[in-house]
């Protein structure tokens, strides 16, 4: 029997060696309970022939492959890919994805942007002119298209590839870092630093700064993908002294868990914590609220992509924002609530106490807030534009809807097509993911921010409050006479703060300082 055992042993070793030679790491494990079939392509490029050598990319790829393998992924590990090998690896990855439900691309190496496209740099890339980049480097879109074509349930991409431009001679045409990706629905892309910035290779450590944080967080059981990435962003931001903030580009529907089950209890979603104490959420009307105070909802902070790159010029460019926790009105301020504070009802549509107050401008609202704060001893204010959009999108529970709470505007909003050209009592339509009503339609809502057409391009990433000065203020959410395109969660309007011409459309929702 011994020769037979020896034969079987040698056969098994041969199969494992062949798998490794092909770049496939055999997992030898069952998938964690509740997960789907998963395939990852992991690439680490280090020894560049014509660009700077990188210190940690092989370590990054090796360590990422090992962790993903333990998380139930079949892993294709590749290092130091030439242009031909790079393209072939992506194509082979795309072919194999047909047998899987989840696809993941991890890349550590040089990455550049050119003419609005992200490129991953092979080790033999040597563009003689900037026009050569698209022929000597590999588009990120190539891999994303393969995952989209495979009709996966979840497509993920983690790119530690936002280092300095390795081809300085083309610096005038090649943008710094990477640019915002056009990732398809169902995908989730994370850059080691936000678009247009560069990342730290962390030459004194084993892994790049971003990959190190990613490795520490990937294996946490029962933690959703968005929460996990929020934790990664917080870690990298703190360790870099705010000089490197990872970029997250989320087109995922629902959430995704790398690891579930076990003895770990599901963890509540963690915010990006910015110099605050944990508050006690207030979500229902209680003795703590005076009758004229709007009911409020606790919004757990986090990271989101604000704005849009579509044809709405005022919403460009899409940019990443990190917010602390805050409280926002569950409903718009009603006519009866306004009258209880101000002693008058300026609304166009009177006789409906629970309808939202309208026909108020930004300056009127400041007088209302001053009196409300004096009556309650609290600090109420208008939301910043970022706070408004994050809440409208559903905050950390966002499902990526077009409107606030859904893709079917009929179910969640009073708009031109169903309002009968008038306002309606608050809270009659379906709420959004956070339990907030009427952020689409009903009444357009004033925000606190001044408007500057260039502000989105230079906006601070953490708790932006808008320009310091201006002539117009921001209005969000459209109204009962708004059209569908005007009702999208990122749509912006601007009006002078003393506007009286179109007041019938405009009301407010307030934020409580804590």
Order of alpha helices (4+ residues) and beta strands (2+ residues): alpha-beta-beta-alpha-beta-alpha-beta-beta-beta-alpha-beta-alpha-beta-beta-beta-alpha-alpha-beta-beta-beta-beta-beta-alpha-alpha-beta-alpha-alpha-beta-alpha-beta-beta-beta-beta
